[in-house]
Amino acid sequence: MPLQVICKAFNELTPQQMYEMLRLRSEVFVVEQTCVFLDMDNRDQDCYHLLIYKNDVLEACARLVPPGISYLQMSIGRIVTSPGTRGTGLGKKLVEIAIAECYRLFGNGPIQIGAQLYAKGFYEWFGFVQTGEVYDEDGIDHIHMIKP
């Protein structure tokens, strides 16, 4: 079965889609990465949400952030794939679609992200470059990166 890709503003998400998105984010960011943090940071409401389903199961999602919310530039955040899909290429597909959707929604321009340090090479593959020093966010090393 092919992937189903959905991109919606926060207020367009169904309660089921919202629950699945928050559950996947919690499964990976809180449980798998053993990081206690408040995922719901009052930014979701101003963003678009990219959801990728396979066989009616949410397998990946990302938050598309308009300029001026997290950074001066548009941004992609909360990039996550389900543990069972790792190594299948779905992460690359997610980021490719997220970049294209940012350009469609917000126009051409730089995209800034706060990436976990271990994923630096992954994001460099898409043209992101490191723009600052390593910093700690919720106990995990991060770096700022930008796609010019």
Backbone torsions as a table, in degrees:
resi	resn	phi	psi	omega
1	MET	NA	134.7	-179.0
2	PRO	-70.5	163.4	177.3
3	LEU	-71.6	145.3	173.2
4	GLN	-108.5	120.6	-177.7
5	VAL	-109.2	127.2	-179.9
6	ILE	-126.7	134.9	173.9
7	CYS	-131.2	117.0	-175.7
8	LYS	-137.6	151.4	168.6
9	ALA	-68.4	157.1	-177.3
10	PHE	-50.2	-49.0	-175.3
11	ASN	-73.6	-3.6	176.2
12	GLU	-96.3	-12.6	179.8
13	LEU	-68.0	140.5	173.2
14	THR	-76.0	159.8	175.2
15	PRO	-56.2	-37.0	179.1
16	GLN	-65.2	-45.3	178.6
17	GLN	-62.5	-41.7	179.0
18	MET	-61.1	-47.2	-179.9
19	TYR	-60.7	-47.0	-178.7
20	GLU	-61.8	-41.3	179.5
21	MET	-64.1	-49.7	-178.7
22	LEU	-66.3	-34.3	178.4
23	ARG	-66.4	-44.7	179.5
24	LEU	-64.0	-44.3	178.4
25	ARG	-60.5	-43.1	179.5
26	SER	-66.6	-41.6	179.4
27	GLU	-56.5	-43.0	-176.0
28	VAL	-87.7	-54.5	-172.2
29	PHE	-72.9	-35.2	-176.4
30	VAL	-95.5	-52.7	-174.2
31	VAL	-79.2	-58.9	-176.3
32	GLU	-62.2	-43.6	-177.6
33	GLN	-90.0	5.6	-179.3
34	THR	41.0	55.4	-177.8
35	CYS	-122.5	113.3	178.5
36	VAL	-86.5	110.0	178.6
37	PHE	-154.0	163.3	-180.0
38	LEU	-90.9	98.7	-178.5
39	ASP	-63.4	-40.1	-179.2
40	MET	-81.5	96.1	-168.7
41	ASP	-107.7	18.9	-179.9
42	ASN	65.9	20.1	174.3
43	ARG	-105.9	-24.7	-177.9
44	ASP	-53.1	-37.4	-175.8
45	GLN	-62.8	-25.1	-178.1
46	ASP	-98.1	5.1	-171.3
47	CYS	-116.0	169.5	168.2
48	TYR	-99.9	154.3	-176.7
49	HIS	-128.0	125.2	-179.7
50	LEU	-98.5	121.9	-177.8
51	LEU	-122.2	132.4	177.4
52	ILE	-121.3	120.1	-179.4
53	TYR	-108.5	147.3	169.6
54	LYS	-134.6	125.7	-176.8
55	ASN	53.2	42.9	177.8
56	ASP	64.1	17.8	176.9
57	VAL	-116.1	129.6	177.6
58	LEU	-68.4	118.7	-176.8
59	GLU	-109.6	-18.2	-178.2
60	ALA	-161.0	151.8	175.7
61	CYS	-157.6	161.7	177.6
62	ALA	-152.2	155.0	177.8
63	ARG	-105.3	126.8	179.8
64	LEU	-102.9	115.1	-168.3
65	VAL	-107.0	122.3	177.7
66	PRO	-62.9	156.9	175.5
67	PRO	-55.5	143.6	175.2
68	GLY	89.7	-3.9	-179.6
69	ILE	-93.0	-59.6	177.7
70	SER	-98.8	-38.5	-179.0
71	TYR	-139.3	172.2	174.2
72	LEU	-62.6	-35.2	-179.2
73	GLN	-89.9	165.7	170.7
74	MET	-63.1	161.1	-174.0
75	SER	-148.7	160.3	171.5
76	ILE	-122.0	131.3	-179.7
77	GLY	-141.1	177.1	179.4
78	ARG	49.0	43.7	179.7
79	ILE	-77.7	118.4	-173.5
80	VAL	-149.4	140.1	171.6
81	THR	-122.3	149.8	179.6
82	SER	-67.5	146.4	-178.0
83	PRO	-53.9	-34.8	-177.6
84	GLY	-71.3	-11.7	-178.1
85	THR	-104.0	-0.6	-177.3
86	ARG	-61.0	139.0	179.2
87	GLY	83.6	4.8	-179.1
88	THR	-98.7	-5.9	-176.3
89	GLY	92.2	-2.7	-178.3
90	LEU	-65.5	-34.4	178.0
91	GLY	-60.7	-43.6	177.7
92	LYS	-64.9	-41.3	179.0
93	LYS	-61.7	-42.8	179.5
94	LEU	-58.8	-48.0	-177.8
95	VAL	-68.6	-39.9	176.9
96	GLU	-57.7	-46.9	-180.0
97	ILE	-67.2	-40.6	-179.9
98	ALA	-60.7	-42.6	178.2
99	ILE	-62.5	-47.5	-179.8
100	ALA	-61.6	-40.6	-180.0
101	GLU	-68.8	-37.3	175.7
102	CYS	-58.8	-46.9	179.1
103	TYR	-62.7	-40.0	180.0
104	ARG	-66.0	-43.5	-175.3
105	LEU	-79.2	-39.6	-169.7
106	PHE	-116.6	-1.7	-179.2
107	GLY	89.7	170.0	179.4
108	ASN	-72.4	144.9	179.7
109	GLY	161.6	176.1	-179.4
110	PRO	-68.2	149.4	175.7
111	ILE	-119.1	125.8	179.6
112	GLN	-108.9	144.0	176.1
113	ILE	-136.3	157.5	167.5
114	GLY	-107.7	102.6	-172.0
115	ALA	-100.5	144.9	170.6
116	GLN	-66.2	135.9	-172.8
117	LEU	-54.5	-39.3	-177.7
118	TYR	-62.1	-21.7	-177.3
119	ALA	-95.0	8.7	-176.5
120	LYS	-52.7	-50.0	-179.5
121	GLY	-61.2	-36.3	177.5
122	PHE	-59.9	-48.1	-178.3
123	TYR	-73.3	-29.7	175.7
124	GLU	-61.5	-31.3	178.4
125	TRP	-57.8	-28.9	-179.2
126	PHE	-93.6	1.6	179.1
127	GLY	98.3	5.9	175.9
128	PHE	-75.9	143.4	177.4
129	VAL	-126.5	144.8	179.9
130	GLN	-68.0	136.3	-177.6
131	THR	-121.5	3.9	-179.1
132	GLY	-161.2	-177.7	-179.4
133	GLU	-78.7	163.7	175.5
134	VAL	-65.3	137.2	176.8
135	TYR	-135.2	156.3	179.9
136	ASP	-91.8	128.4	172.9
137	GLU	-130.0	111.4	179.5
138	ASP	56.0	36.9	176.4
139	GLY	83.5	7.3	-179.3
140	ILE	-123.0	132.7	177.7
141	ASP	-67.0	130.4	180.0
142	HIS	-129.3	163.2	171.1
143	ILE	-139.4	150.1	171.4
144	HIS	-83.0	137.1	177.1
145	MET	-136.2	152.1	179.1
146	ILE	-136.2	141.8	172.0
147	LYS	-104.9	106.7	-175.0
148	PRO	-62.4	NA	NA
